Amino acid sequence: MNTKQKTALVTGGGSGLGYAIASKFVERGIHTIILGRSMEKLTTACEHFGELCNYEQYDLAELDGIPDMAATIIEKHGPIDILVNNAGIHQKKSLFDVSHQDFLKVIEINQVSVLSLSREIARHMAEHKSGAILNISSMASQYGIPYVIAYTSTKSAIEGMTRAMAVELSPLGIRVNCIAPGFIETDMSRKALDNDPERKNKVLSRTPLGRLGKPEDVADAAYYLCSEQAGYITGVVLPVDGGNSIGF
């Protein structure tokens, strides 16, 4: 096993799934940089994770600044071995109420920023002929869910981007994979489901394991896909959903 300490960059690492993934990486001895908008969340997370964690404050909506931001992080912390594109925003609106401005806002954060950051980090990974990029999709991309047209569209795009990036980057030593979480207990999903009891009951009734997932379930899968144990896996979209996507 390669004993060189790896460095990971996790976007949205101050809360939710990003926090759980960062926690797992630190637990496994990976130097982890968490990126996010909220200084309070970032500093609190870093204090909890300890000396193996650093943070960088950045709003991924600032698309033009992503190349300079990525270069600064690499200059400051060294080469990035693992990139987890986790940051994203949700939007619940009827199709008839979604303006093109609403739609574009979600696309910019959930889709375009992933392209931009992956492109910049992959440039440096290619120099070392090594790296792992993990994108976070959603089971919303697998089947139709009402009132989340913008979110669903971006997550479907992420899965297509994963396959295209894997084909282009894998020959350069960079593996690209994706996790499609089902209904996981995070602040965002809890708020959405608790305000919609009918939807919550439907979710649980069609999930064979009969419960919502935990952020740690996604973190375990993320660690595996970014580890050397998954060295021959690239271009996959792995559901972590308790069987929801095949439930009846």
N, C-alpha and C positions, 0 to 999 in steps of 0.2 A: 504494500500500500504506500502511496505517495505521502510522505510525512511533512512535506512543505505546507506551512500554514496558508490557507486560502483566504481570500478577501471577497466578501459578498456585498452587493449593493441592493437594498430592498426598498422599493418605493412604497410610500404609504406605510412605512414600518412603525409608525408611532401608535397605531391602534388596529383593532380588528384582525383580519387574517395576516396582514403584514407584520403585526406585532408578534403573532404566534410563530410565524415563519422565522423572524429574526431571533426569537427566543430559542427555537430549535437549533438554529445555526450556531449561536453563541454557546449553547449547551454542548455542541459537538466540536467546539474549539475553532470555529471559523470567525475570523475578524469580520464584523458586520457593520456596515454603514447604513443607517436608516435615513431615508429622505422623506420630507413632508413639509406641510405648510405651517402647522401649529408648533411654535417653539415650546409651548407648555407640554404638549404630548411628547415631543422629541426628547426634551431634557428629562422628563419623568421616566421615559422608557430607558434611556441611557443609564440613568442612575440605578435602575433595577437590573439591567443586564450586566453592568460592571465594565471592567477595563477593556474587554474585547469588543465593545460597542462604541461607535462614534456617530454623530449625526450631522446632517447638512440640511439647512432650511432652504426650501425652494418650492415655488408654485409652478407645477408643470403646465399650467395654462399659459405661461410665458414661453411660448414655443420657440421664439427666435433666440432665446438665451440658452437653450439646452446644450448646444455644442460647447459653448464656453463653460457652462456649469459642469459638464462631463469632464472636460479637460482639467478643470480646477480640482475636481475630486481625485482624478488619477495622479495629478502632480502632488497633491497633498497626502494621499493615502497609498499610493502605489497602484500597480496593475489590478484590475478587477477580474477575478476568476469566475464569479457567479453574478448574474444580474437577474433579479426577480421583478418583473413588471406587474406590480400588484395595485398601485394607486388607481382609483377610479371614482366616478360619481354615479349616483343613481337618479332616476327621474321617473316619477309615477304620474302619468297624465293620460287622459283619453286621446286617442289618435286625432280627434277633431280639435283638441286644444293645444296640440304640439305645433308651435311655430317653427319656422326654419331656423330662427335664432336659438330656440331651445335645442333643436336637433344638432346644430353645429357645435354648441357648447359641449354636449356630451361626446361628440365625435372628437373634438380637440383634445379632451382630457383622456378619454378611454382608448383612443385609437391613434391619433396623430402623435401624441407625446410618446407612445410606446414605440412607434416607428423611429422617431427622432433619437430617443435615448438608446435604443438597441443599435441603431446605425453607428452612433458615436462610440459606444462601448465596444462594439464588435470590431471596429477599426483597430483598436489596441489589442483585443484578444487575438486577432489574426496575426499580429506580429509575433505572438508567442505560440501560435498554432494550438491553442487550447482555450477552452471556456465553455460555460453552460449558461444558456438564457432560458428562463422560465416565464411564460406568460400566464396570467390568470384570466380565464374566461368565466363562463357560468352555464349552468344547465338551461338557462333561458335561451341559449343559442341552439339548443337541441329540439325544442318544441315550443309551440306558441303559448305565450302568457300575455293576457290582456293588460293594457295600460303601461307597458314598458317598451314601446316601440323603439325609442332612441337607444336605450340601454341594450336591448336585444340585438339591434343592428350592429352596434359596436363590438359586442362579444362574438357575434358570428364572424365579423371581420377579423378579430384577433385569432380565431382558429384558422382561418385561411392564411393570415400572415405567418402563423407558426409554421405551417407546412411549406410555404414559399421560402421563408427564412431558413428553414432546416435544409432544404435542397441546395440553397445557395451557400450557406455557411458551413455545413457539415464537412465538406471537402477541405475546409480550412482548419479543421479541428474543433469547431464550435458546434456543440449540440444545442438544439432548440426544441423545447417541449412545452406543453401547456396542461394546466389543470382546470377542469370544469367543475367547480364546487356545486353541490346541490344546495339545499337549504341549511345553512350553517348559522349557529347562534352567534351573531355579531350585533352590535348596536344598530347597524343599518337594517339588517334583516328583522331583528326583533321589533323595531318600530313599525316596519312595513306589515308584518304579520299580526302583531297585536292590535293594530288598527283595522284589521280585516279578518275577523274570526272565521268567516266562511272560507276564505282562502287558506288560512292556517289549517283548518280541519281537512281540507282537500289535500294539502301537502302531506300531512301525516297519514292520511288514509291510503295514499298511493305509494308510500315509502315502505318497502318490505321490512326494513329494520325498525320501523315504527317510532322513530325519533328524529329530531333535528341533529345534524352533525355538530361537532365541536371544532373550534379553530385548530386545535391540536391534530385533528384528523387530516386536515389539509397540510399542516406543517410537516407531518411525518412523510406524506407523499412528496412534498416539495423537496425535503432533504434527500430522499431517495433519488428523485429524478436529477438532482444536481450533483449527486455523488458519483464516485468512480464505479460503484456497483451497478449504475445504469449506463455504463460506458458504451453500450451498443444499442442504446435507445435514443432515437431522435425523430422529431416530427409527429409525436403522438399527442392526442388529447385524452387525458385520463379523467374520467368521471370520478369524483369523490362525493357520492350522493346517497349512500345508504340504499342504493338500488332504485332510487326514485325514477330514473330515466327508463327503467324497464318494468316499473310497477304498473298494476292494473287497477 
